[in-house]
Amino acid sequence: MLNIVLFGPPGAGKGTQSKLIVEKYTLIHLSTGDLLRSEIAAGTALGAEAKLLMDAGRLVPDEVVVGMIRNKLNANPGAGGFIFDGFPRTGEQAASLDDLLNELNAPITTMISMDVPERELIDRLLSRGKDSGRADDQNEEVIKDRLDVYQKQTAVLKNYYDKQGKMQEINGLGTVDEVFTRITNAIEKAA
Ligand code: AP5
């Protein structure tokens, strides 16, 4: 099984690259952001609670996102592997993911961290905010809060995966194709 954590700050290109990786390696794409936005669109109680936090650029509680990932893993028993996009985001989530994958005897293959300068991230998200309908992309202060949350709560996971010998850092600047080539090189190295 090929299990990849695609990692990086908001706007690094995780969603964009996940779509290409899924096509090339026939994996299942699990984005906690997309799963939460589906809950919002479906008008569920979970979605309503999550929306308040997401619009403010804060993290949704660990047990909520871990529960969503657990359900998806259980719902796809024959999968060739998964790409985790926007998950894990805290130490608690990373440890839970390791536990869930150990139960399946299919640990994380590699964690690929996309490095993009902050000004570029802000510009990408503001630009998408013009027509994405995402409230969290439309206000520079909220974008800065999301980047702050990433630095304070999520970036530490690079050490977590580095200690496991699984962390690979790539340059996330350049065209989508250029970044994709760097990612596929990293995947081939780890697989
Ligand atoms: P989530 O949906 O995960 O969003 P995010 O990580 O904040 O940011 P994006 O997903 O939008 O960035 P991305 O890296 O995928 O970049 P993308 O490819 O889209 O999370 C949203 C919220 O949900 C969180 O704030 C939190 O509240 C909650 N949440 C989600 N997961 C959670 C978790 N695990 N725990 C707790 N809470 C959670 O690209 C961005 C833009 O850049 C696009 O317009 C794209 O076209 C453009 N672009 C992409 N690549 C390039 C390139 N090479 N050059 C130029 N532009 C590019």
Boltz pocket constraint, residues with backbone or C-beta under 6 A from the ligand:
constraints:
  - pocket:
      binder: B
      contacts: [[A, 8], [A, 9], [A, 10], [A, 11], [A, 12], [A, 13], [A, 14], [A, 15], [A, 16], [A, 17], [A, 32], [A, 33], [A, 34], [A, 36], [A, 50], [A, 53], [A, 54], [A, 55], [A, 57], [A, 58], [A, 59], [A, 60], [A, 61], [A, 62], [A, 65], [A, 85], [A, 86], [A, 87], [A, 88], [A, 89], [A, 93], [A, 124], [A, 125], [A, 127], [A, 128], [A, 136], [A, 146], [A, 172], [A, 173], [A, 174], [A, 175], [A, 176], [A, 179]]
      max_distance: 6.0
